[in-house]
Amino acid sequence: MKTRVVTEKIRGFDGWGLIDFDDTSVFSLEIGPLNAWISHAPHEWKFVWDQGKNPLEERANLIKTQSAPEPLDPKHIARFATSWEGRKLRIYPSLADRSVVVRPETPTWLGAHDEVVFYVSTPLWLCIETQTALPILEIPTYRPSDTWFGDVQDGELAYASRTAGRTSLEDVQAYHARALTRVSVRNATQTPMLIERINIPVPVLTLYQDARERFWTEGISLVAEERGNMAHLKLGPSAPKEAERAEKITLPRAEPTSNVLVRALHKLLG
């Protein structure tokens, strides 16, 4: 099986990459709001994790310890039995497994025939696999709440995330456990448009890391049109220019059918 990670050179956190586990220690991973503990015994792996309440918590520590605590949620423990004798696991960041609907803290009006750029962030997932690229487990660094975006018949189940929706990159904080997306919105209609929610199709986006160790996706452009109440969504060819010397980290979960999608306006903006 082929892994989606394309490089071992992921910076900013010692827990990224190939890690060698012995049979006596537990590795504690603190990344963003996530606490995870991984232990290995002959023919067995054990994973325990808890998530903090602050989605913007900023930590990046790998600590060797002797034991893992009991999780607050009993669902946050997983034990894997295996005939595989290897002691190494590959851990890498990935974007979410559903679209993320970001809601600016303050709804924003965009004038007719005007354009604005937002910088929004979405949480990363930890992907854990064997050295031979067999998937074991995925853990979100922060799991957003579920939401339904669109109408009843042809909407989609997504994650809901609140964002500051900064319009200046200088005001955007860098995170070890979140990825930035540059979102350009153009109102090509004759009337002002209210932007309350933006649907970010993260499963079809690539994850990059720039020279400052910030994670990025390729930029997306949204154009709202008068005719037919339709919107065009276009994916950029790579990370935006703001992501200096960006390197590709993880491939998309799903390949987009096209880099230009035409959808009803309510499926992209709300």
TIFI-50937 format. One record per residue (C-alpha): x, y, z. Coordinates in steps of 0.05 Angstrom, whole numbers, plus 5000, padded with zeros to 4 digits. Last residue first. Example, Ala and Ser with C-alpha at 12.3 -4.5 7.8 and 13.67 -1.06 7.14 Angstrom:
<nodes>
527349795143;524649105156;
</nodes>
This chain:
<nodes>
452756095068;458155995015;460155374978;453954934973;449255544978;452155824914;450155234872;456354904845;461454974790;468154644806;474754834774;480954424790;477253824763;475053134787;478753274851;483152704875;481352454944;485452415009;490052944981;497652824983;501752995044;508053415054;509453834992;514754355004;513555105010;519355564994;515356165019;508056035035;505456735017;505956544944;500256054952;501455304957;500554944891;496254944827;490655354861;483855044867;478055404834;470955444861;465655754816;459055974845;451855954819;445656364834;443256214763;446656824734;449057314786;455656984799;459456834863;466856704851;470756284900;478356204896;482255674934;489555694955;493755064960;494154805031;498855075083;502754855145;507455355177;514755135189;517455835172;520455565106;513555315085;509954655097;504854375048;498553945053;494753794989;487253924982;481753454958;479653245028;479953985050;473854225012;473254885051;465855085056;465455815076;460356085126;457256765142;459157165080;453657675064;453557914992;452658624967;448658684902;450258694828;453758014827;461057844814;462657784888;469757514891;472257084949;479656894955;481156375008;488356265030;488455625070;492655535133;493754865165;493154705239;497054285289;503754645293;500455335289;502556005260;498556605282;495257035229;495257795237;501057895190;497257485139;492058035133;484757895118;483857465180;477956995183;477956955259;475556245252;469955805278;469855085255;464254625234;465853935205;462153665146;456153225127;453853425058;448053765024;444053454967;437053334993;436853725058;440154365033;447354555040;452154435097;450553955154;454954025215;459153585260;463353885315;470753975307;475553425327;482253715350;488953395338;484852885299;487152165308;488051675250;489950945262;493550345233;494950455159;499949975126;505550405097;511249895105;514050265165;507150185197;502050735197;499551305240;496051915211;495352495260;489852965235;490553705226;485754255246;483354805199;485955515190;483156105152;486556675115;481357095080;482157485015;476957974991;473958174924;468858684900;463958694843;458158834891;460558944962;462558385010;459058365077;462357985134;459357565190;463757655253;467357055284;468056785214;464856105204;468955555173;465654945142;470754395140;470153865086;471253165111;477252715126;481353285155;488253475130;494153035144;500153035190;505152455194;506851895241;510851295215;511550725264;517650305279;518149685323;517249145270;514948455291;508448415250;503947865276;499248405303;494648575360;492249295361;489549645423;485650295418;483750785472;479851435461;472951115463;473551075539;473351845541;477452155598;483251705578;486851275630;493951515637;499851255597;506050975629;513651015632;515351665595;518951895532;516652595512;515152885443;512853615447;509354095400;504454565436;499655125415;492455105438;488055375382;482654845388;481954985463;477954425495;483653935502;483753255469;485452595500;489051995472;491051275484;494350815434;496850105446;500849675399;501848915405;505848345375;511348425428;509749055467;509249765441;506550405472;503551045443;500851615485;496952195455;495352895482;491953345430;490554085439;496454275393;501253695390;503353345454;505752655438;507652195496;511851595478;511351005526;517450605545;519149875559;518149505493;522149975449;519250445396;523050715336;519651325305;519151475230;516652175215;513252715256;513752665331;519853125335;515353715317;517154355278;519554045213;517153495167;523053205127;520552485118;517352675052;511552465007;506252265058;500351925024;503051225036;502650694982;500050005000;
</nodes>
